[in-house]
Amino acid sequence: MVVNDQKIKAKNDTFIALWNNVKEGDREAFNALCENHYRMLFNYAFTITNDRELIKDVIQDLFLGLWEKRNTLGDINAMSIYLIKALRNNLLYQLRKNKFNFVNNYFEDEENNLTDYSTIEGSIIKSEIFSENELRVRKALDLLPKRQKEALFLKFFQGKSHEEIANVMDINTQSVYNHLQKAFSTLRTLLAYDWKVSIFILYTVFKELISNH
């Protein structure tokens, strides 16, 4: 489900207005800005690592830095992209610093097309009708390399353009296209039994990743 362009623009306009108020020292605007982005940022970070506590700490530090630097950052015309990219850089820095093994795997996926078998956590869909299909979707997602999963989240669930994704992931637009094509090709093959149902469940899985955070 690709987010409607008009809705994206309307949201961004709202965030720009909030940011302008934040620069003036408006705490309520700052809290609103954080609340509007927290869940999305957590979901995005979960495509890189499943360490919930680390994700929470990095997001908290990101928001704290945003408040402290509000007078020097100037205008931010794409708040979501700014926060996603800042979160990504800070998260990867912390993972390298802590020498987590799966950080190396994150970059090796790009070079060697290694398969990541880490488990996507989240609540099981309550309806028994979808439980079996959801399990298949989760297993299919587990087989995607981390960078494909990351690109898929940004495009499919955040409605970001190829150029915006390239900016966030520090790759060129052709690489973004390749990641998405490979991801969809893999998912179509693995979930060919009912692709339309799988798309709905795929959206639900990503949406519920942080339901227990």
ZADO-684025 format. One record per residue: x, y, z of N, C-alpha, C, O in turn. Coordinates in Angstrom, 1 decimal. Layout:
<recs>
REC,n_east,n_north,n_up,ca_east,ca_north,ca_up,c_east,c_north,c_up,o_east,o_north,o_up
REC,X,Y,Z,X,Y,Z,X,Y,Z,X,Y,Z
...
</recs>
This chain:
<recs>
REC,n_east,n_north,n_up,ca_east,ca_north,ca_up,c_east,c_north,c_up,o_east,o_north,o_up
REC,0.8,-1.2,0.0,0.0,0.0,0.0,0.9,1.2,0.0,1.5,1.6,1.0
REC,1.0,1.9,-1.1,1.8,3.0,-1.3,1.1,4.3,-0.8,-0.1,4.5,-1.1
REC,1.7,5.0,0.1,1.0,6.2,0.7,0.7,7.2,-0.4,1.6,7.5,-1.3
REC,-0.5,7.8,-0.4,-0.9,8.8,-1.4,0.0,10.0,-1.3,0.3,10.5,-0.2
REC,0.4,10.5,-2.5,1.3,11.6,-2.6,0.8,12.9,-1.9,1.5,13.6,-1.2
REC,-0.6,13.1,-2.0,-1.2,14.3,-1.4,-1.1,14.2,0.1,-0.9,15.2,0.8
REC,-1.3,13.0,0.6,-1.3,12.8,2.1,0.1,13.1,2.6,0.3,13.6,3.6
REC,1.1,12.6,1.8,2.5,12.8,2.2,2.8,14.3,2.2,3.5,14.7,3.2
REC,2.4,15.0,1.2,2.7,16.5,1.2,2.0,17.2,2.3,2.6,18.1,3.0
REC,0.7,16.8,2.6,0.0,17.4,3.7,0.7,17.2,5.0,0.8,18.1,5.9
REC,1.1,15.9,5.2,1.9,15.6,6.5,3.2,16.4,6.6,3.5,16.9,7.6
REC,3.9,16.5,5.5,5.1,17.2,5.5,4.9,18.7,5.8,5.7,19.3,6.5
REC,3.9,19.2,5.2,3.5,20.6,5.5,3.3,20.9,7.0,3.7,21.9,7.6
REC,2.6,19.9,7.6,2.3,19.9,9.0,3.6,19.9,9.8,3.7,20.6,10.8
REC,4.5,19.0,9.4,5.7,18.8,10.1,6.6,20.1,10.0,7.3,20.5,10.9
REC,6.6,20.7,8.8,7.3,22.0,8.6,6.8,23.0,9.5,7.6,23.8,10.1
REC,5.5,23.1,9.6,4.9,24.1,10.5,5.3,23.8,12.0,5.6,24.8,12.7
REC,5.2,22.6,12.4,5.7,22.2,13.7,7.1,22.6,14.0,7.5,23.1,15.0
REC,8.0,22.3,13.0,9.4,22.5,13.1,9.6,24.0,13.3,10.5,24.5,14.1
REC,8.9,24.8,12.5,9.1,26.3,12.6,8.7,26.8,14.1,9.4,27.7,14.6
REC,7.7,26.1,14.7,7.4,26.5,16.0,8.4,25.9,17.0,8.7,26.6,18.0
REC,9.0,24.8,16.7,10.0,24.2,17.6,11.2,25.1,17.6,11.8,25.3,18.7
REC,11.6,25.7,16.5,12.7,26.7,16.4,12.5,27.9,17.3,13.5,28.5,17.7
REC,11.2,28.1,17.6,10.9,29.3,18.5,10.8,28.8,19.9,10.5,29.7,20.8
REC,11.1,27.6,20.2,11.1,27.1,21.6,9.8,26.5,22.0,9.6,26.3,23.2
REC,9.0,26.2,21.1,7.6,25.6,21.5,7.8,24.1,21.8,8.0,23.3,21.0
REC,7.6,23.8,23.1,7.8,22.5,23.6,6.6,21.6,23.1,6.9,20.4,22.8
REC,5.4,22.1,23.1,4.3,21.3,22.7,4.4,20.9,21.2,4.1,19.8,20.8
REC,4.9,21.8,20.4,5.2,21.5,19.0,6.3,20.4,18.8,6.2,19.5,18.0
REC,7.3,20.5,19.7,8.4,19.5,19.7,7.8,18.1,20.1,8.1,17.1,19.4
REC,7.0,18.1,21.1,6.4,16.8,21.5,5.5,16.2,20.5,5.5,15.0,20.2
REC,4.8,17.1,19.8,3.9,16.6,18.7,4.7,16.0,17.5,4.4,15.0,16.9
REC,5.8,16.7,17.2,6.7,16.3,16.2,7.3,14.9,16.5,7.4,14.0,15.6
REC,7.7,14.7,17.7,8.3,13.4,18.2,7.3,12.3,18.1,7.5,11.2,17.7
REC,6.1,12.6,18.7,5.0,11.6,18.7,4.6,11.2,17.3,4.3,10.0,17.1
REC,4.6,12.1,16.4,4.2,11.8,15.0,5.2,10.9,14.3,4.9,10.3,13.3
REC,6.5,10.9,14.8,7.5,10.2,14.1,8.0,9.0,14.8,8.7,8.1,14.2
REC,7.7,8.8,16.1,8.4,7.8,16.9,8.1,6.4,16.3,9.0,5.6,16.1
REC,6.8,6.1,16.1,6.5,4.7,15.7,7.1,4.4,14.3,7.6,3.3,14.1
REC,7.0,5.3,13.4,7.6,5.1,12.1,9.1,4.9,12.2,9.7,4.0,11.5
REC,9.8,5.7,13.0,11.3,5.6,13.2,11.6,4.2,13.8,12.6,3.6,13.4
REC,10.8,3.8,14.8,11.1,2.5,15.4,10.9,1.4,14.4,11.8,0.5,14.4
REC,9.8,1.4,13.7,9.6,0.4,12.6,10.8,0.4,11.6,11.3,-0.7,11.3
REC,11.2,1.5,11.2,12.3,1.6,10.3,13.6,1.0,10.9,14.3,0.2,10.2
REC,13.9,1.4,12.1,15.1,0.9,12.7,15.1,-0.6,12.9,16.1,-1.3,12.9
REC,13.9,-1.2,13.0,13.7,-2.6,13.2,14.1,-3.4,12.0,14.3,-4.6,12.0
REC,14.2,-2.7,10.8,14.6,-3.4,9.6,16.2,-3.5,9.6,16.7,-4.3,8.8
REC,16.8,-2.8,10.5,18.3,-2.9,10.6,18.7,-3.8,11.8,19.7,-4.6,11.7
REC,18.1,-3.6,12.9,18.4,-4.4,14.1,17.1,-4.7,14.9,16.2,-3.9,14.9
REC,17.1,-5.9,15.6,15.9,-6.1,16.5,16.2,-5.9,17.9,15.5,-6.3,18.8
REC,17.3,-5.1,18.2,17.6,-4.7,19.6,16.7,-3.5,20.0,17.0,-2.4,19.7
REC,15.6,-3.8,20.6,14.6,-2.8,21.0,15.2,-1.7,21.9,14.9,-0.5,21.7
REC,16.0,-2.1,22.9,16.5,-1.1,23.8,17.5,-0.1,23.1,17.5,1.1,23.4
REC,18.3,-0.7,22.2,19.2,0.2,21.5,18.4,1.2,20.6,18.8,2.3,20.5
REC,17.4,0.7,19.9,16.6,1.5,19.1,16.0,2.6,19.9,16.0,3.8,19.5
REC,15.4,2.3,21.1,14.8,3.3,21.9,15.8,4.4,22.3,15.5,5.6,22.3
REC,17.0,3.9,22.7,18.0,4.9,23.1,18.5,5.8,22.0,18.6,7.0,22.2
REC,18.6,5.2,20.8,19.1,6.0,19.7,18.0,7.0,19.3,18.4,8.2,18.9
REC,16.8,6.6,19.3,15.7,7.6,18.9,15.6,8.7,20.0,15.4,9.8,19.6
REC,15.7,8.3,21.3,15.7,9.3,22.3,16.8,10.3,22.1,16.6,11.5,22.3
REC,18.0,9.8,21.8,19.2,10.7,21.6,19.0,11.6,20.4,19.4,12.8,20.4
REC,18.3,11.0,19.4,18.1,11.8,18.2,17.1,13.0,18.5,17.4,14.1,18.0
REC,16.1,12.7,19.2,15.1,13.7,19.5,15.7,14.8,20.4,15.5,16.0,20.3
REC,16.5,14.3,21.4,17.2,15.3,22.3,18.1,16.2,21.5,18.2,17.4,21.7
REC,18.9,15.6,20.6,19.8,16.4,19.7,19.0,17.4,18.9,19.5,18.5,18.6
REC,17.8,17.0,18.4,17.0,17.8,17.6,16.6,19.1,18.4,16.6,20.2,17.8
REC,16.2,18.9,19.6,15.8,20.0,20.5,17.0,20.9,20.8,16.9,22.1,20.7
REC,18.1,20.3,21.1,19.3,21.1,21.5,19.9,21.9,20.3,20.4,23.0,20.5
REC,19.7,21.4,19.1,20.3,22.0,17.9,19.2,22.8,17.1,19.5,23.2,16.0
REC,18.0,23.0,17.7,16.9,23.6,17.0,17.3,25.0,16.5,16.7,25.5,15.4
REC,18.2,25.7,17.2,18.5,27.1,16.7,19.6,27.1,15.6,19.8,28.2,15.0
REC,20.2,26.0,15.4,21.3,26.0,14.4,21.0,25.1,13.2,21.7,25.2,12.2
REC,20.0,24.3,13.3,19.7,23.4,12.1,19.0,24.1,11.0,19.1,23.7,9.8
REC,18.4,25.2,11.2,17.7,26.0,10.2,16.5,25.3,9.6,15.9,24.5,10.4
REC,16.1,25.5,8.4,14.9,25.0,7.8,15.1,23.5,7.5,16.2,23.1,6.9
REC,14.2,22.7,7.7,14.2,21.3,7.3,12.9,21.0,6.5,11.8,21.0,7.0
REC,13.1,20.9,5.2,11.9,20.8,4.3,11.4,19.4,4.1,10.3,19.2,3.5
REC,12.1,18.4,4.6,11.6,17.0,4.5,11.9,16.4,5.8,12.9,15.6,6.0
REC,11.1,16.6,6.8,11.4,16.2,8.2,11.6,14.7,8.3,12.5,14.3,9.0
REC,10.7,14.0,7.7,10.7,12.5,7.8,12.0,11.9,7.3,12.7,11.1,7.9
REC,12.4,12.4,6.1,13.7,12.0,5.5,14.9,12.4,6.4,15.8,11.6,6.6
REC,14.8,13.6,6.9,15.9,14.1,7.8,16.1,13.1,9.0,17.2,12.7,9.3
REC,15.0,12.8,9.6,15.0,12.0,10.8,15.4,10.6,10.5,16.2,10.0,11.3
REC,14.9,10.0,9.4,15.2,8.7,9.1,16.7,8.5,8.8,17.4,7.6,9.3
REC,17.3,9.5,8.0,18.7,9.4,7.7,19.5,9.6,8.9,20.5,8.9,9.1
REC,19.2,10.5,9.8,19.9,10.8,11.0,19.8,9.5,11.9,20.9,9.1,12.5
REC,18.7,8.9,12.0,18.5,7.7,12.8,19.4,6.6,12.3,20.1,5.9,13.0
REC,19.4,6.4,11.0,20.1,5.4,10.3,21.6,5.5,10.6,22.3,4.6,11.0
REC,22.1,6.7,10.5,23.6,7.0,10.7,23.9,6.8,12.2,24.9,6.1,12.5
REC,23.1,7.3,13.1,23.4,7.1,14.5,23.3,5.6,14.9,24.1,5.2,15.8
REC,22.3,4.9,14.4,22.1,3.5,14.7,23.3,2.7,14.3,23.8,1.9,15.0
REC,23.7,2.9,13.0,24.8,2.1,12.5,26.1,2.4,13.2,27.0,1.6,13.4
REC,26.2,3.7,13.6,27.4,4.1,14.4,27.5,3.3,15.7,28.5,2.8,16.1
REC,26.3,3.3,16.4,26.3,2.6,17.7,26.5,1.1,17.5,27.1,0.4,18.4
REC,26.0,0.5,16.5,26.2,-0.9,16.2,27.6,-1.2,15.9,28.2,-2.2,16.4
REC,28.3,-0.4,15.2,29.7,-0.6,14.9,30.5,-0.4,16.2,31.4,-1.2,16.5
REC,30.1,0.6,17.0,30.8,0.9,18.2,30.7,-0.3,19.2,31.7,-0.6,19.9
REC,29.5,-0.9,19.2,29.3,-2.0,20.1,29.8,-3.4,19.5,29.7,-4.4,20.1
REC,30.2,-3.3,18.3,30.8,-4.4,17.6,29.8,-5.6,17.5,30.1,-6.7,17.7
REC,28.5,-5.2,17.1,27.5,-6.3,16.9,27.8,-7.0,15.6,28.1,-6.4,14.6
REC,27.8,-8.3,15.6,28.1,-9.1,14.5,27.2,-8.8,13.3,27.6,-8.9,12.1
REC,25.9,-8.6,13.6,25.0,-8.4,12.5,25.1,-7.1,11.8,24.5,-6.9,10.7
REC,25.9,-6.2,12.3,26.2,-5.0,11.5,27.0,-5.4,10.3,26.8,-4.9,9.2
REC,28.0,-6.2,10.5,28.8,-6.7,9.3,27.9,-7.4,8.3,28.1,-7.2,7.1
REC,27.0,-8.2,8.8,26.1,-8.9,7.9,25.2,-7.9,7.1,24.9,-8.1,6.0
REC,24.9,-6.7,7.8,24.1,-5.7,7.1,24.8,-5.3,5.8,24.1,-5.1,4.8
REC,26.1,-5.0,5.9,26.8,-4.5,4.7,27.2,-5.7,3.8,27.3,-5.5,2.6
REC,27.4,-6.9,4.4,27.7,-8.0,3.6,26.6,-8.4,2.7,26.8,-9.0,1.6
REC,25.4,-8.2,3.1,24.2,-8.5,2.3,24.3,-7.7,1.0,23.9,-8.3,-0.1
REC,24.8,-6.5,1.0,24.9,-5.7,-0.2,25.9,-6.3,-1.1,25.7,-6.3,-2.3
REC,27.1,-6.8,-0.6,28.2,-7.2,-1.4,28.0,-8.6,-1.8,28.4,-9.0,-2.9
REC,27.6,-9.5,-0.9,27.6,-10.9,-1.2,26.2,-11.6,-1.3,26.1,-12.8,-1.5
REC,25.2,-10.7,-1.2,23.8,-11.2,-1.2,23.6,-12.4,-0.2,22.9,-13.3,-0.6
REC,24.1,-12.2,1.0,23.9,-13.2,2.0,22.5,-13.1,2.5,21.9,-12.1,2.5
REC,22.0,-14.2,3.0,20.6,-14.3,3.5,20.6,-14.0,5.0,21.4,-14.6,5.7
REC,19.7,-13.1,5.5,19.6,-12.8,6.9,18.5,-13.6,7.5,17.3,-13.5,7.0
REC,18.7,-14.5,8.5,17.7,-15.3,9.0,17.2,-14.8,10.4,16.6,-15.6,11.1
REC,17.5,-13.5,10.7,17.0,-13.0,12.0,15.5,-13.0,12.0,14.9,-12.8,10.9
REC,14.9,-13.1,13.1,13.5,-13.2,13.2,12.8,-11.9,13.4,13.2,-11.1,14.2
REC,11.8,-11.6,12.6,11.0,-10.4,12.7,10.0,-10.6,13.9,9.2,-11.5,13.8
REC,10.1,-9.8,14.9,9.2,-9.9,16.0,8.0,-9.1,15.8,7.9,-8.2,15.0
REC,7.0,-9.4,16.5,5.7,-8.7,16.4,4.5,-9.5,16.9,4.7,-10.7,17.1
REC,3.4,-9.0,17.1,2.2,-9.7,17.5,1.7,-10.6,16.4,1.6,-10.1,15.2
REC,1.3,-11.8,16.7,0.6,-12.6,15.7,-0.8,-12.1,15.5,-1.5,-11.8,16.4
REC,-1.2,-12.0,14.2,-2.5,-11.6,13.9,-3.5,-12.5,14.6,-3.5,-13.7,14.5
REC,-4.5,-11.9,15.3,-5.4,-12.6,16.1,-6.3,-13.6,15.4,-6.5,-14.7,15.8
REC,-6.7,-13.2,14.2,-7.6,-14.1,13.4,-6.9,-15.4,13.0,-5.8,-15.3,12.3
REC,-7.5,-16.5,13.3,-6.9,-17.8,12.9,-6.9,-18.0,11.4,-6.1,-18.7,10.8
REC,-7.8,-17.3,10.7,-7.9,-17.4,9.3,-6.6,-16.9,8.6,-6.2,-17.5,7.6
REC,-5.9,-15.9,9.2,-4.7,-15.3,8.6,-3.4,-15.9,9.2,-2.3,-15.6,8.7
REC,-3.5,-16.6,10.3,-2.3,-17.0,11.0,-1.3,-17.8,10.2,-0.1,-17.5,10.3
REC,-1.8,-18.7,9.5,-0.9,-19.6,8.7,-0.2,-18.7,7.6,1.0,-18.9,7.3
REC,-1.0,-17.9,6.9,-0.5,-17.0,5.8,0.5,-16.0,6.4,1.5,-15.7,5.8
REC,0.2,-15.5,7.6,1.1,-14.5,8.2,2.5,-15.2,8.5,3.5,-14.5,8.3
REC,2.4,-16.4,9.0,3.7,-17.1,9.2,4.5,-17.2,8.0,5.7,-17.1,8.0
REC,3.9,-17.5,6.8,4.6,-17.6,5.6,5.2,-16.3,5.2,6.3,-16.2,4.7
REC,4.4,-15.2,5.4,4.9,-13.8,5.1,6.1,-13.5,5.9,7.1,-13.0,5.4
REC,6.0,-13.8,7.2,7.1,-13.5,8.1,8.4,-14.3,7.7,9.5,-13.7,7.7
REC,8.2,-15.5,7.4,9.3,-16.4,6.9,9.9,-15.8,5.6,11.2,-15.8,5.5
REC,9.1,-15.3,4.8,9.6,-14.7,3.5,10.4,-13.5,3.8,11.4,-13.3,3.2
REC,9.9,-12.6,4.7,10.6,-11.4,5.0,11.9,-11.7,5.7,12.9,-11.0,5.4
REC,12.0,-12.8,6.5,13.2,-13.2,7.1,14.3,-13.6,6.1,15.5,-13.5,6.4
REC,13.9,-14.0,4.9,14.8,-14.5,3.9,15.4,-13.3,3.1,16.3,-13.5,2.3
REC,14.8,-12.1,3.2,15.3,-10.9,2.5,16.6,-10.4,3.2,16.6,-10.3,4.4
REC,17.6,-10.0,2.4,18.7,-9.3,2.9,18.2,-8.0,3.6,17.2,-7.5,3.2
REC,19.0,-7.6,4.6,18.6,-6.4,5.4,18.3,-5.2,4.5,17.4,-4.4,4.8
REC,19.2,-4.9,3.5,19.0,-3.7,2.7,17.8,-3.8,1.8,17.2,-2.7,1.6
REC,17.4,-5.0,1.4,16.2,-5.1,0.6,15.0,-4.8,1.5,14.1,-4.2,1.1
REC,15.1,-5.3,2.7,14.0,-5.1,3.7,13.9,-3.6,4.0,12.8,-3.1,4.2
REC,15.0,-3.0,4.2,15.0,-1.5,4.5,14.4,-0.7,3.3,13.6,0.2,3.6
REC,14.8,-1.0,2.1,14.3,-0.3,0.9,12.8,-0.6,0.8,12.0,0.4,0.4
REC,12.4,-1.8,1.0,11.0,-2.2,0.9,10.1,-1.4,1.9,9.1,-0.9,1.6
REC,10.6,-1.2,3.1,9.9,-0.5,4.2,9.7,1.0,3.8,8.6,1.5,3.9
REC,10.8,1.6,3.3,10.8,3.0,3.0,9.9,3.3,1.8,9.2,4.3,1.7
REC,9.9,2.4,0.8,9.1,2.6,-0.4,7.6,2.2,-0.2,6.7,3.0,-0.5
REC,7.5,1.0,0.3,6.1,0.4,0.3,5.3,0.9,1.5,4.1,1.0,1.3
REC,5.9,1.3,2.6,5.1,1.7,3.8,5.3,3.1,4.2,4.6,3.6,5.0
REC,6.3,3.8,3.6,6.5,5.2,3.9,6.3,6.1,2.6,6.3,7.3,2.7
REC,6.1,5.4,1.5,5.9,6.1,0.2,7.0,7.0,-0.2,6.8,8.0,-1.0
REC,8.2,6.7,0.1,9.4,7.5,-0.3,9.8,7.2,-1.7,9.6,6.1,-2.2
REC,10.2,8.2,-2.4,10.7,8.1,-3.8,12.0,7.4,-3.8,12.7,7.2,-2.8
REC,12.4,6.9,-5.0,13.7,6.2,-5.2,14.8,7.2,-4.8,15.8,6.8,-4.2
REC,14.7,8.4,-5.2,15.7,9.4,-4.8,15.8,9.6,-3.3,16.9,9.7,-2.8
REC,14.7,9.7,-2.6,14.7,9.8,-1.2,15.3,8.6,-0.5,16.1,8.8,0.5
REC,15.0,7.4,-1.0,15.5,6.2,-0.4,17.0,6.2,-0.6,17.8,5.8,0.3
REC,17.5,6.6,-1.8,18.9,6.6,-2.1,19.6,7.5,-1.2,20.7,7.2,-0.7
REC,19.0,8.7,-0.9,19.6,9.7,0.0,19.7,9.1,1.4,20.8,9.3,2.1
REC,18.7,8.4,1.9,18.7,7.8,3.2,19.8,6.7,3.3,20.5,6.6,4.3
REC,19.8,5.8,2.3,20.6,4.6,2.4,22.1,4.9,1.8,22.9,3.9,1.9
REC,22.3,6.1,1.3,23.6,6.4,0.8,24.0,5.5,-0.4,25.2,5.0,-0.4
REC,23.1,5.3,-1.3,23.3,4.5,-2.5,22.7,5.2,-3.6,22.0,6.2,-3.4
REC,23.0,4.8,-4.9,22.4,5.5,-6.0,21.0,4.9,-6.3,20.6,3.9,-5.8
REC,20.2,5.6,-7.1,18.9,5.3,-7.4,18.7,3.9,-8.1,17.8,3.2,-7.9
REC,19.7,3.6,-8.9,19.7,2.3,-9.6,19.8,1.1,-8.6,19.1,0.1,-8.7
REC,20.6,1.3,-7.5,20.7,0.3,-6.5,19.4,0.2,-5.7,19.0,-0.9,-5.3
REC,18.7,1.3,-5.5,17.4,1.3,-4.8,16.5,0.4,-5.7,15.8,-0.5,-5.2
REC,16.4,0.7,-7.0,15.6,0.0,-7.9,15.9,-1.5,-7.9,15.0,-2.4,-7.8
REC,17.2,-1.8,-7.8,17.6,-3.2,-7.8,17.2,-3.9,-6.5,16.7,-5.1,-6.6
REC,17.3,-3.2,-5.4,16.9,-3.8,-4.1,15.4,-4.1,-4.1,15.0,-5.2,-3.7
REC,14.6,-3.2,-4.6,13.2,-3.3,-4.6,12.7,-4.4,-5.5,11.9,-5.2,-5.2
REC,13.4,-4.5,-6.7,13.0,-5.5,-7.7,13.3,-6.9,-7.2,12.5,-7.8,-7.3
REC,14.5,-7.0,-6.5,14.9,-8.3,-6.0,14.0,-8.7,-4.8,13.6,-9.9,-4.7
REC,13.6,-7.7,-4.0,12.7,-8.0,-2.9,11.4,-8.5,-3.3,10.8,-9.5,-2.8
REC,10.8,-7.8,-4.3,9.5,-8.1,-4.8,9.5,-9.4,-5.5,8.6,-10.2,-5.5
REC,10.6,-9.7,-6.3,10.7,-10.9,-7.0,10.8,-12.1,-6.1,10.1,-13.1,-6.3
REC,11.5,-11.9,-5.0,11.6,-13.0,-4.0,10.3,-13.2,-3.3,9.9,-14.4,-3.1
REC,9.6,-12.2,-2.9,8.3,-12.3,-2.2,7.3,-12.9,-3.1,6.4,-13.7,-2.7
REC,7.3,-12.5,-4.4,6.3,-13.0,-5.3,6.5,-14.5,-5.5,5.5,-15.3,-5.6
REC,7.7,-14.9,-5.6,8.0,-16.4,-5.7,7.6,-17.1,-4.5,7.0,-18.2,-4.6
REC,7.9,-16.6,-3.3,7.7,-17.3,-2.1,6.2,-17.3,-1.7,5.7,-18.2,-1.0
REC,5.5,-16.2,-2.1,4.1,-16.0,-1.7,3.1,-16.1,-2.9,2.1,-15.5,-2.8
REC,3.5,-16.8,-3.9,2.7,-16.8,-5.1,1.4,-17.5,-5.0,0.5,-17.3,-5.8
REC,1.2,-18.2,-3.9,-0.1,-18.9,-3.6,-1.3,-17.9,-3.6,-2.4,-18.2,-4.0
REC,-1.0,-16.7,-3.0,-2.1,-15.6,-3.0,-1.4,-14.3,-2.7,-1.3,-13.8,-1.6
REC,-0.9,-13.7,-3.8,-0.1,-12.5,-3.7,-0.9,-11.3,-3.0,-0.3,-10.6,-2.2
REC,-2.2,-11.1,-3.4,-3.0,-10.0,-2.9,-3.2,-10.2,-1.4,-3.1,-9.2,-0.6
REC,-3.5,-11.3,-0.9,-3.7,-11.6,0.5,-2.3,-11.3,1.2,-2.3,-10.8,2.3
REC,-1.2,-11.8,0.6,0.1,-11.6,1.2,0.5,-10.2,1.4,1.1,-9.8,2.3
REC,0.1,-9.3,0.4,0.4,-7.9,0.5,-0.3,-7.3,1.7,0.3,-6.5,2.4
REC,-1.5,-7.6,1.9,-2.3,-7.1,3.1,-1.6,-7.6,4.4,-1.4,-6.8,5.3
REC,-1.2,-8.8,4.5,-0.6,-9.4,5.7,0.8,-8.7,5.8,1.3,-8.5,6.9
REC,1.5,-8.6,4.7,2.9,-7.9,4.7,2.8,-6.6,5.4,3.6,-6.2,6.2
REC,1.8,-5.8,5.0,1.5,-4.5,5.6,1.3,-4.6,7.0,1.8,-3.8,7.8
REC,0.4,-5.5,7.4,0.1,-5.7,8.8,1.3,-6.1,9.7,1.5,-5.6,10.8
REC,2.2,-7.0,9.1,3.4,-7.4,9.8,4.2,-6.2,10.2,4.7,-6.0,11.3
REC,4.5,-5.4,9.1,5.3,-4.2,9.4,4.7,-3.2,10.4,5.3,-2.6,11.2
REC,3.4,-3.1,10.2,2.6,-2.2,11.1,2.7,-2.6,12.5,2.7,-1.7,13.4
REC,2.8,-3.9,12.8,2.7,-4.4,14.2,4.1,-4.7,14.8,4.2,-5.3,15.9
REC,5.1,-4.4,14.0,6.5,-4.7,14.5,6.7,-4.2,15.9,7.4,-4.9,16.7
REC,6.2,-3.0,16.3,6.5,-2.5,17.6,5.3,-2.4,18.5,5.2,-1.6,19.4
REC,4.4,-3.3,18.2,3.1,-3.3,19.0,3.4,-3.6,20.5,2.6,-3.3,21.4
REC,4.6,-4.2,20.8,4.9,-4.6,22.2,6.1,-3.7,22.7,6.6,-4.1,23.8
REC,6.4,-2.7,22.0,7.6,-1.9,22.5,7.3,-1.2,23.8,8.2,-0.5,24.3
</recs>
